[in-house]
């Protein structure tokens, strides 16, 4: 498994061949509580970095999920429609949200690494 990169909005990115897999972090799913619904972007949609492109709803709140990088949505995780709890059970594995074809793959390298993200989360506490 390749290295995860993170945003200050609590999304993670993992390079998977030519695609970038996007999801929310374990910290984010813990803060949300039990996820009950997910709205995913349409395949083919072009998104800008920082654009709200998905919604995750829990028993506590609804929250936007932002595109960490610019690109085109090439796949969504259809399993989340049937079982949104996958986000709570395996946020950086089976609980992924969508895959992007990056407009500029170098954008991924500019995101936070695991240590920098951990420091960011600590600073928010």
Residue frames as a rotation matrix with the C-alpha (Angstrom) as fourth column:
UNK 1
0.589 0.808 0.000 0.00
0.808 -0.589 0.000 0.00
0.000 0.000 -1.000 0.00
UNK 2
-0.232 -0.697 0.679 1.42
0.634 -0.637 -0.437 3.36
0.737 0.329 0.590 -0.95
UNK 3
-0.816 -0.252 -0.520 1.78
0.572 -0.479 -0.666 6.27
-0.081 -0.841 0.535 1.42
UNK 4
0.311 0.949 0.048 -1.24
0.945 -0.315 0.093 8.28
0.103 0.017 -0.995 2.45
UNK 5
-0.857 -0.388 0.340 -1.31
0.355 -0.921 -0.158 12.07
0.374 -0.015 0.927 2.16
UNK 6
-0.148 0.792 -0.593 -3.70
0.974 0.013 -0.226 14.27
-0.171 -0.611 -0.773 4.12
UNK 7
-0.259 0.148 0.954 -5.50
0.323 -0.918 0.230 17.62
0.910 0.368 0.190 4.05
UNK 8
-0.995 -0.052 0.089 -6.37
-0.057 -0.448 -0.892 20.01
0.087 -0.892 0.443 6.85
UNK 9
-0.193 0.981 0.000 -10.02
-0.952 -0.187 0.243 19.23
0.238 0.047 0.970 6.00
UNK 10
-0.244 -0.026 0.969 -9.38
-0.657 0.740 -0.145 15.63
-0.714 -0.672 -0.198 7.16
UNK 11
0.902 0.350 -0.254 -9.37
-0.423 0.590 -0.687 13.88
-0.091 0.727 0.680 3.79
UNK 12
0.007 -0.908 0.420 -6.74
-0.202 0.410 0.890 11.36
-0.979 -0.091 -0.180 2.80
UNK 13
0.680 0.069 -0.730 -5.32
-0.732 -0.004 -0.681 10.57
-0.050 0.998 0.048 -0.64
UNK 14
0.070 -0.666 0.743 -3.60
-0.116 0.734 0.669 7.39
-0.991 -0.133 -0.026 -1.81
UNK 15
-0.167 -0.219 -0.961 -2.06
-0.966 -0.160 0.204 7.02
-0.198 0.963 -0.185 -5.26
UNK 16
0.080 0.255 0.964 -3.43
-0.036 0.967 -0.252 3.92
-0.996 -0.015 0.086 -7.01
UNK 17
-0.087 -0.205 0.975 -1.84
0.949 0.282 0.144 3.62
-0.304 0.937 0.171 -10.44
UNK 18
-0.698 -0.131 0.704 -3.03
0.497 -0.796 0.345 6.65
0.516 0.591 0.621 -12.44
UNK 19
0.294 0.911 0.290 -5.86
0.244 -0.365 0.898 7.37
0.924 -0.193 -0.330 -9.99
UNK 20
-0.834 -0.390 0.390 -5.94
-0.259 -0.347 -0.901 9.07
0.487 -0.853 0.189 -6.62
UNK 21
-0.118 0.774 -0.622 -8.20
0.654 0.532 0.538 7.35
0.747 -0.343 -0.569 -4.06
UNK 22
-0.627 -0.008 0.779 -9.94
-0.364 -0.881 -0.303 9.80
0.688 -0.473 0.550 -1.69
UNK 23
0.101 0.698 -0.709 -11.57
0.646 0.495 0.580 9.23
0.756 -0.517 -0.401 1.70
UNK 24
0.549 0.061 0.834 -11.92
-0.497 -0.778 0.385 10.79
0.672 -0.626 -0.396 5.15
UNK 25
-0.476 -0.879 -0.028 -9.49
-0.437 0.264 -0.860 10.18
0.763 -0.397 -0.510 7.97
UNK 26
-0.281 0.282 -0.917 -9.98
0.700 0.714 0.005 8.06
0.657 -0.641 -0.398 11.05
UNK 27
-0.892 -0.071 -0.446 -9.99
0.374 -0.670 -0.641 11.31
-0.253 -0.739 0.625 13.05
UNK 28
-0.770 0.625 -0.130 -12.85
-0.610 -0.662 0.435 12.66
0.186 0.414 0.891 10.90
UNK 29
-0.197 0.742 -0.640 -14.98
-0.071 0.641 0.765 9.53
0.978 0.196 -0.073 11.16
UNK 30
-0.519 -0.038 -0.854 -14.46
0.804 0.316 -0.503 9.50
0.289 -0.948 -0.133 14.95
UNK 31
-0.954 0.132 -0.270 -15.60
-0.015 -0.917 -0.398 13.13
-0.301 -0.376 0.877 15.17
UNK 32
-0.583 0.765 -0.273 -18.66
-0.628 -0.211 0.749 12.43
0.516 0.608 0.603 13.01
UNK 33
-0.346 0.471 0.811 -19.82
-0.623 0.531 -0.574 9.33
-0.701 -0.704 0.110 14.87
UNK 34
-0.328 0.249 0.911 -21.94
0.400 0.910 -0.105 6.65
-0.856 0.330 -0.398 13.19
UNK 35
-0.812 0.000 -0.583 -22.17
-0.493 -0.533 0.687 7.40
-0.311 0.846 0.433 9.46
UNK 36
-0.208 0.850 0.484 -25.68
0.149 0.517 -0.843 6.80
-0.967 -0.104 -0.234 8.11
UNK 37
0.791 0.492 0.364 -25.60
0.447 -0.058 -0.893 8.28
-0.418 0.869 -0.265 4.57
UNK 38
-0.363 -0.893 -0.267 -23.10
0.263 -0.373 0.890 9.29
-0.894 0.253 0.370 1.89
UNK 39
0.868 0.494 -0.055 -23.68
0.108 -0.297 -0.949 11.38
-0.485 0.817 -0.311 -1.23
UNK 40
-0.076 -0.953 0.294 -20.94
0.533 0.210 0.820 10.78
-0.843 0.219 0.492 -3.79
UNK 41
-0.186 -0.038 -0.982 -19.97
-0.601 -0.786 0.144 12.85
-0.778 0.617 0.124 -6.85
UNK 42
0.862 0.501 0.082 -20.97
-0.207 0.494 -0.844 11.75
-0.464 0.711 0.529 -10.34
UNK 43
0.026 -0.827 0.561 -18.41
0.610 0.458 0.647 9.84
-0.792 0.325 0.517 -12.39
UNK 44
0.037 -0.116 0.993 -17.01
0.958 -0.279 -0.068 12.21
0.285 0.953 0.101 -15.01
UNK 45
0.937 0.350 -0.015 -17.36
0.333 -0.878 0.343 15.32
0.106 -0.326 -0.939 -12.84
UNK 46
-0.056 -0.938 0.341 -14.42
0.504 -0.321 -0.802 17.72
0.862 0.127 0.491 -12.95
UNK 47
0.850 0.304 -0.430 -13.51
0.517 -0.324 0.793 19.03
0.102 -0.896 -0.433 -9.49
UNK 48
0.323 -0.736 0.595 -11.15
-0.251 -0.673 -0.696 21.75
0.913 0.075 -0.402 -8.33
UNK 49
-0.486 -0.557 -0.673 -8.84
0.576 0.375 -0.726 21.33
0.657 -0.741 0.138 -5.36
UNK 50
-0.987 0.088 -0.138 -10.76
0.072 -0.524 -0.849 22.34
-0.147 -0.847 0.510 -2.25
UNK 51
-0.504 0.852 -0.141 -14.18
-0.705 -0.311 0.637 21.98
0.499 0.421 0.758 -3.92
UNK 52
-0.391 0.503 0.771 -16.95
-0.576 0.519 -0.631 20.31
-0.717 -0.691 0.086 -1.91
UNK 53
-0.470 0.153 -0.870 -17.85
-0.817 0.299 0.494 17.24
0.335 0.942 -0.015 -3.96
UNK 54
-0.342 0.420 -0.841 -19.38
0.304 0.896 0.324 14.71
0.889 -0.145 -0.434 -1.55
UNK 55
-0.025 0.398 0.917 -21.44
-0.845 -0.499 0.193 14.74
0.534 -0.770 0.349 1.64
UNK 56
-0.587 -0.112 -0.802 -21.21
0.283 0.900 -0.332 12.42
0.759 -0.422 -0.496 4.62
UNK 57
0.078 0.693 0.716 -24.03
-0.702 -0.472 0.533 12.33
0.708 -0.544 0.450 7.17
UNK 58
-0.788 -0.299 -0.538 -23.86
0.183 0.720 -0.669 10.85
0.588 -0.626 -0.513 10.62
UNK 59
0.109 0.826 -0.553 -26.21
0.897 0.157 0.412 10.63
0.427 -0.541 -0.724 13.55
UNK 60
-0.092 -0.244 -0.965 -24.56
0.772 -0.630 0.085 13.86
-0.629 -0.737 0.247 14.78
UNK 61
0.131 -0.029 -0.991 -24.10
-0.291 -0.957 -0.010 16.04
-0.948 0.289 -0.134 11.68
UNK 62
0.820 -0.005 0.572 -23.67
0.544 0.317 -0.777 16.36
-0.177 0.948 0.263 7.93
UNK 63
0.244 -0.826 -0.508 -20.29
-0.109 -0.544 0.832 17.37
-0.964 -0.147 -0.223 6.56
UNK 64
0.871 -0.042 -0.490 -18.89
-0.491 -0.113 -0.864 18.18
-0.019 0.993 -0.118 3.14
UNK 65
0.372 -0.820 0.435 -16.03
0.510 0.573 0.642 16.15
-0.775 -0.017 0.631 1.72
UNK 66
0.653 -0.208 -0.728 -13.61
-0.516 -0.826 -0.227 18.25
-0.554 0.524 -0.647 -0.31
UNK 67
0.895 -0.436 0.096 -11.49
0.348 0.545 -0.763 17.27
0.280 0.716 0.639 -3.29
UNK 68
0.568 -0.735 -0.370 -7.90
0.320 -0.217 0.922 17.41
-0.758 -0.642 0.112 -2.01
UNK 69
-0.660 -0.746 -0.093 -6.63
0.132 -0.237 0.963 17.83
-0.740 0.623 0.255 -5.57
UNK 70
0.032 0.631 -0.775 -8.06
-0.823 -0.423 -0.378 18.88
-0.567 0.650 0.506 -8.93
UNK 71
-0.928 -0.362 0.084 -9.16
-0.239 0.755 0.610 16.16
-0.284 0.546 -0.788 -11.31
UNK 72
-0.226 0.850 -0.477 -11.94
-0.839 0.079 0.539 14.14
0.495 0.522 0.695 -12.87
UNK 73
-0.060 0.309 0.949 -13.98
-0.763 0.599 -0.243 11.61
-0.644 -0.738 0.200 -10.90
UNK 74
-0.463 -0.192 -0.866 -13.35
-0.792 0.529 0.306 8.20
0.399 0.827 -0.396 -12.49
UNK 75
-0.335 0.380 -0.862 -14.98
0.304 0.910 0.283 5.90
0.892 -0.167 -0.420 -9.91
UNK 76
-0.110 0.319 0.941 -17.12
-0.885 -0.463 0.054 6.06
0.453 -0.827 0.333 -6.79
UNK 77
-0.970 -0.241 -0.011 -17.40
-0.197 0.820 -0.538 3.50
0.139 -0.520 -0.843 -4.00
UNK 78
-0.246 0.953 -0.175 -20.88
-0.502 0.029 0.864 2.12
0.829 0.301 0.471 -4.65
UNK 79
-0.297 0.092 -0.950 -20.59
0.593 0.798 -0.108 -0.11
0.749 -0.595 -0.292 -1.57
UNK 80
-0.983 -0.117 -0.144 -21.06
0.185 -0.597 -0.781 2.99
0.005 -0.794 0.608 0.62
UNK 81
-0.469 0.882 0.052 -24.66
-0.713 -0.413 0.567 3.40
0.521 0.228 0.822 -0.58
UNK 82
0.274 0.546 -0.791 -25.48
-0.031 0.828 0.561 -0.05
0.961 -0.129 0.244 0.80
UNK 83
0.582 -0.187 -0.791 -23.25
0.779 0.407 0.477 0.14
0.232 -0.894 0.383 3.87
UNK 84
0.566 -0.367 0.738 -22.13
-0.138 -0.925 -0.355 3.68
0.813 0.099 -0.574 4.88
UNK 85
0.927 -0.208 0.311 -20.80
-0.299 0.087 0.950 2.19
-0.225 -0.974 0.018 8.14
UNK 86
0.626 -0.761 0.170 -17.75
0.754 0.534 -0.382 1.02
0.200 0.367 0.908 6.12
UNK 87
0.313 -0.493 0.812 -16.48
-0.032 -0.860 -0.510 4.57
0.949 0.134 -0.285 6.67
UNK 88
0.583 -0.066 0.810 -16.47
-0.799 -0.226 0.557 4.00
0.146 -0.972 -0.184 10.44
UNK 89
0.917 -0.144 0.372 -15.17
-0.004 0.929 0.369 0.42
-0.399 -0.340 0.852 10.21
UNK 90
0.121 -0.876 0.468 -12.34
0.834 0.345 0.431 0.96
-0.539 0.338 0.772 7.69
UNK 91
0.709 0.329 -0.624 -11.95
0.093 -0.920 -0.380 4.67
-0.700 0.212 -0.683 6.82
UNK 92
0.093 -0.742 -0.664 -8.66
-0.821 -0.435 0.370 4.31
-0.563 0.510 -0.650 4.93
UNK 93
-0.857 -0.290 0.426 -9.52
-0.041 0.862 0.505 0.97
-0.514 0.415 -0.751 3.32
UNK 94
-0.605 0.680 0.413 -12.98
0.795 0.487 0.363 -0.18
0.046 0.548 -0.835 2.24
UNK 95
0.257 0.757 -0.600 -14.47
0.773 -0.534 -0.342 3.15
-0.579 -0.377 -0.723 3.35
UNK 96
-0.817 -0.565 -0.113 -12.94
0.362 -0.656 0.662 5.16
-0.448 0.500 0.741 0.49
UNK 97
0.006 0.856 -0.517 -15.27
-0.025 -0.517 -0.856 7.64
-1.000 0.018 0.018 -1.25
UNK 98
0.952 0.307 -0.004 -14.12
0.013 -0.054 -0.998 8.21
-0.307 0.950 -0.055 -4.85
UNK 99
0.008 -0.952 0.306 -11.20
0.737 0.213 0.642 8.06
-0.676 0.220 0.703 -7.24
UNK 100
0.751 0.135 -0.646 -9.88
-0.217 -0.874 -0.435 11.00
-0.623 0.467 -0.627 -9.23
UNK 101
0.392 -0.696 0.601 -7.76
0.910 0.197 -0.365 11.17
0.136 0.690 0.711 -12.33
UNK 102
0.200 -0.316 -0.928 -5.45
0.564 -0.737 0.372 13.96
-0.801 -0.597 0.031 -11.14
UNK 103
0.990 0.062 0.123 -5.12
0.134 -0.644 -0.753 17.06
0.033 0.762 -0.647 -13.30
UNK 104
0.287 -0.940 0.185 -1.61
-0.592 -0.326 -0.737 17.50
0.753 0.102 -0.650 -11.82
UNK 105
0.615 -0.015 -0.788 -0.23
0.393 0.872 0.290 14.48
0.684 -0.488 0.542 -9.92
UNK 106
-0.508 -0.858 0.075 2.33
0.398 -0.310 -0.863 16.79
0.764 -0.409 0.499 -8.24
UNK 107
-0.024 0.583 0.812 -0.55
-0.629 -0.640 0.441 18.21
0.777 -0.501 0.382 -6.16
UNK 108
0.799 0.322 -0.508 -0.57
0.103 0.759 0.643 14.95
0.592 -0.566 0.573 -4.18
UNK 109
-0.011 -0.916 -0.401 3.05
0.803 0.231 -0.550 15.40
0.596 -0.328 0.733 -3.11
UNK 110
-0.573 -0.204 0.793 2.21
-0.082 -0.949 -0.304 18.88
0.815 -0.239 0.527 -1.77
UNK 111
0.529 0.840 0.121 -0.30
-0.270 0.032 0.962 17.48
0.804 -0.542 0.244 0.76
UNK 112
0.236 -0.398 0.886 0.53
-0.971 -0.122 0.204 16.71
0.027 -0.909 -0.416 4.40
UNK 113
-0.405 -0.356 -0.843 2.38
-0.252 0.929 -0.271 13.52
0.879 0.103 -0.465 5.23
UNK 114
0.293 0.614 -0.733 1.22
0.488 0.563 0.667 11.39
0.822 -0.553 -0.135 8.16
UNK 115
-0.343 -0.512 -0.787 3.49
0.938 -0.148 -0.313 13.09
0.044 -0.846 0.531 10.72
UNK 116
-0.979 -0.004 0.202 2.45
0.023 -0.996 0.091 16.61
0.201 0.094 0.975 9.63
UNK 117
-0.151 0.989 -0.001 -1.22
-0.166 -0.024 0.986 15.62
0.975 0.149 0.167 9.72
UNK 118
0.183 0.164 -0.969 -0.82
0.820 0.518 0.243 14.17
0.542 -0.840 -0.040 13.23
UNK 119
-0.761 -0.492 -0.423 0.76
0.641 -0.671 -0.372 17.45
-0.101 -0.554 0.826 14.39
UNK 120
-0.772 0.540 0.336 -2.12
-0.250 -0.743 0.621 19.39
0.585 0.395 0.708 12.79
UNK 121
0.170 0.873 -0.457 -4.74
0.220 0.418 0.881 17.25
0.961 -0.250 -0.121 14.57
UNK 122
-0.130 -0.316 -0.940 -2.88
0.975 0.132 -0.179 17.71
0.181 -0.939 0.291 17.88
UNK 123
-0.950 -0.312 -0.002 -2.81
0.309 -0.941 -0.138 21.48
0.041 -0.132 0.990 17.39
UNK 124
-0.430 0.876 0.219 -6.60
-0.240 -0.345 0.907 21.51
0.870 0.338 0.359 16.89
UNK 125
-0.045 0.440 -0.897 -7.30
0.663 0.685 0.303 19.63
0.748 -0.581 -0.322 20.13
